Amino acid sequence: MKKFLVALSSAAVALAAAAASAEEPKRGGTLTFSYRIIAGHFNPAIASGTPTGIPGTQLFAALLRFDDQWNPKPYLAESWDISDDGLKVTVKLRDNARFHDGKPITSEDVKFSIETYQQHHPFKPMYAPVKSIDTPDPLTAVFNLSNPHPAILLAFSSQLGVVIPKHVYGNTDNIRQHPQNSQDVVGSGPFKLKEFKPGEYIIMERNEDYFLEGKPYIDRIVYKKIAENTSRVIALEKGDVDLTAFESDAPVLDRLKKNEHLTLTPDGYSAIGPLEWLAFNTKRKPFDDKRVRQAIAYAIDKEFILKVLYGGYAQRSLGPIHPGSVFAPKDVNPYDYDVEKAKALLDEAGYKPDSDGIRIRTTLDYIPAGGTWKRKTEFVKAQLKKVGIDVTIKASADFRAWIKTVSNHEFDMTMDSVFNWGDPVIGVHRTYQSTNIRPGVPWHNTQQFQNAEVDAVMEEAGKELDRDKRAALYGEMQKLVVDEAPIAYLHTSPYHTVFNHERIGNAPVDSIWGVCSPWDEVYIR
Amino acid sequence: MTDRPATAPESGPETVRIERPVVEFLRMYVRNWAAVAGFIVFAAIVFAALFAPVILAVDPFEMVRMHFTPPGHDSYVLGTDNLGRDMLTAIVYGARATLVVGGSAAGLTIVIGLTIGSLAGYYRGWVDEVLMRITEFFQVLPPLLLAMVLVALFEPTLPTVAIAIGVVTWTGVARLARAEFMRIRELEFVKAARSIGSRDRRIIWRVILPNALPPLIVNAALTCGIAILFEAALSFLGLSDPNVMSWGKIIGDNRDYLLDAPWTVTIPGVAIFLTVLAVSLIGDGLNDAFNPRLRER
């Protein structure tokens, strides 16, 4: 078992080891990155989302970083220590770290940053146990917790735990409107903001005073928004773009895969943990009956969705936690495709076929985010018809309309996508806690699932620091949830990072955070 | 065939041939072979749409075989689509949605266009000014974009799509109706009607309208073709009722796989082409049949 009581003496040793590769990284060059969306600002302390996180983690350094095995590594923090009772986390900062404006990074900035997260970031449970932060000296921050918090180290990493300068962002009552969230950003990450044209591009340049010696390697990052799939594909093929991320359309991936200059990889998404599923409104008839929910889970041919709709790029998921997580579900009912079993369960629940062979008439919503969602929805409609469930598909006018419908519980069934965000405390509990039924808020417990046993196990797992004990608790929790089936689990989002391997070395795919982590190891060949 | 009328039972050898207008109209229409062909194709499509469940007692959404079965394989004449649904069934059922949307959108176009155009053309003056400014307002909006906004604003269902298309295509009919009304209201027989004290409503509906109808009917046929294309475009963009199979939807669903399974896109494309062509030919035929100058040729 790996204890969280890690105190690494030398940061440089670890980083040098991580950077070791066959080829010696070169300095210089421009990397062009392209994404569907460009954010309005890059301050990860006040907003979630990858469009903020990708540039945000280049501009702002966080306390920690994680490798691809979920191990915390030093970043701004040189060492850290969790007290035996789990109620005190002490972080030692490195002494050579400076913000882009030359001011040193102190524990006051850490305190200010985490308090900003508590106040303004949408992920409330992430720093909820942090009662207070002491700053005994400029390089030491002590977090006093109300209960042991196993996700705290993960929360210190990537876009969830960046340190923002108090002397810049502390001078306003309304940090959300702070002009330096998007222009003249003062961070401490490997890159500085050079130019931002809203809606079009971001240019970032090397931070010459970066606290990790000799890094970053590249001179400049150009982040270009290309919303249209085909245009982005062509830009990659022509070599105008070196790197893209979150590519998920099977036809796009098929086409890119054929190009010998490009590498496609599903690595780097295990922290984000994107899942796609069919959710039930468990307060509405007939979905208040667990047998109906189970029947529907059985009636859907998951293999067909993976093979045909996602071209083999997505992975099956069996429960609330992403298969890439250390807490991934084991030994849960996989609800393998079984039409007869589905019919038997519906019979048992008292939903017999009428003269037209129909047992239940209901509706199905879906996220209006492109062809694959719609195709999947139509596929499920056809599948459920076979067991006597007549589904009317409801197409939402736009994303906001869908959010409104689902977050206010005005649905029967819906296709949904929810991210795990690294630790179950941050991204999983919210979907099942009976206390987290909050109409109007997207991605809460929209299923209105209430189960005291599940609540209790999650409560315990959320305070347990021992990874193995936690894994056992989440194993139990997932067995309960999968049996109750408030959700029919389908698959992971087939996100892929695509890069031109002839141009780029050390592509940012070798950590759990993928492109949402500092690109200070990346170099141009 | 012009020298023998189709029906003239009482006519003796010396009587002047006077045909009933309907008969004369049909005779004129039949003379145009392209229009007849158009009518036959259209009738076949309508037949397929009406009797779809009888011809093929399958659900068009049912997945019957492996996806992308090529046409002609096994008993699947037109192959299967990206979800393994039978293309033939989809085409036959798709005819329903396509015709319903095309027909009702054209109907709506006529109703709105005729109402606005006839009032503007008959009353002129400020009524004309106001109504024509409204018409121009709709004319300058890009039609496909406006239709997309309307469909996106309300849920994409068959009626919304039909209404959206109707709302963006009526302006042509309005201008045409206005021009006809302006011309006809100055003719002798209208003046005569007015001189005997007929009310406006009677003059508009009973006196002018029947004489203004022929070009409007031709226009309606063409509008029906345009509406079908609009429906296809909206479905292609994903703005269609997901519970109803239509040709545009088949194209939209399969367009990502154009290179792997070209038939999934070309077959509904051909169906749309044939229907719109048929409707246009019918429109042409009607135009000729209504045109008195072509009668004695």
Interface residues (C-beta under 8 A of the other chain):
Chain A: D249 A250 P251 V308 P368 G370 G371 K374 R375 T377 E378 F379 K381 A382 Q383 K385 T392 I393 K394 A395 S396 A397 D398
Chain B: D59 F61 E62 M63 H67 N82 L83 G84 R85 A152 L153 F154 E155 P156 G238 D241 P242 N243 G252 D253 D256 Y257
